[in-house]
């Protein structure tokens, strides 16, 4: 005995929303965005500034240190 085939119906979720959800669930499978503008390594997937994760962390820590030193200079 075979099951009857159910004819395809309209999808419940649009393909656009489904694609966004798949990208959010598996960020490590995204294609690389390009090269780091500082050192040329592969840029981090969540970097809007096109920095690799090392350069991004260095920028954040330098920014944090400069914020900490500002009150001492005044």
Wavefront OBJ file of the C-alpha trace (Angstrom):
o trace
v 0.000 0.000 0.000
v 1.204 3.440 -0.888
v 0.257 6.729 0.626
v -1.504 9.158 -1.616
v 0.586 12.123 -2.649
v -0.638 15.376 -1.245
v -0.605 18.111 -3.873
v 1.773 20.995 -3.044
v 0.049 23.929 -1.437
v 1.029 27.483 -0.795
v 3.895 27.657 1.764
v 2.996 28.890 5.236
v 6.221 30.872 5.601
v 7.546 32.991 2.757
v 10.841 31.868 1.262
v 12.396 35.238 2.120
v 11.704 34.821 5.854
v 12.843 31.205 5.752
v 16.160 32.173 4.123
v 16.796 34.868 6.761
v 16.067 32.381 9.549
v 18.465 29.828 8.060
v 21.234 32.458 7.822
v 20.638 33.499 11.448
v 20.668 29.893 12.663
v 23.945 29.020 10.922
v 26.160 32.123 10.768
v 29.305 29.996 10.421
v 28.094 28.701 7.043
v 27.772 32.160 5.510
v 30.135 33.045 2.695
v 32.962 35.343 3.779
v 32.167 39.029 3.396
v 35.606 39.954 2.109
v 38.983 40.901 3.411
v 39.923 42.948 6.460
v 40.785 46.519 5.506
v 43.669 46.575 8.021
v 45.499 43.254 7.693
v 43.881 41.527 4.684
v 42.596 38.477 6.593
v 39.031 37.171 6.154
v 36.618 39.662 7.694
v 34.349 38.687 10.573
v 30.784 37.771 9.657
v 29.273 40.333 12.039
v 31.624 43.192 11.187
v 30.021 46.069 9.300
v 33.407 47.806 9.103
v 35.064 44.928 7.177
v 37.497 44.051 9.957
v 38.723 40.594 10.941
v 37.974 39.484 14.484
v 41.512 40.342 15.699
v 41.495 43.895 14.333
v 37.939 44.364 15.585
v 38.936 43.346 19.128
v 41.997 45.622 18.988
v 39.820 48.541 17.910
v 37.311 47.888 20.704
v 40.016 47.577 23.371
v 41.796 50.734 22.137
v 38.505 52.622 22.220
v 37.834 51.343 25.740
v 41.315 52.351 26.952
v 40.993 55.828 25.471
v 37.653 56.278 27.236
v 39.245 55.259 30.531
v 42.128 57.739 30.141
v 40.026 60.788 29.237
v 39.029 61.793 32.826
v 42.664 61.540 34.018
v 43.860 64.055 31.395
v 41.338 66.762 32.263
l 1 2 3 4 5 6 7 8 9 10 11 12 13 14 15 16 17 18 19 20 21 22 23 24 25 26 27 28 29 30 31 32 33 34 35 36 37 38 39 40 41 42 43 44 45 46 47 48 49 50 51 52 53 54 55 56 57 58 59 60 61 62 63 64 65 66 67 68 69 70 71 72 73 74
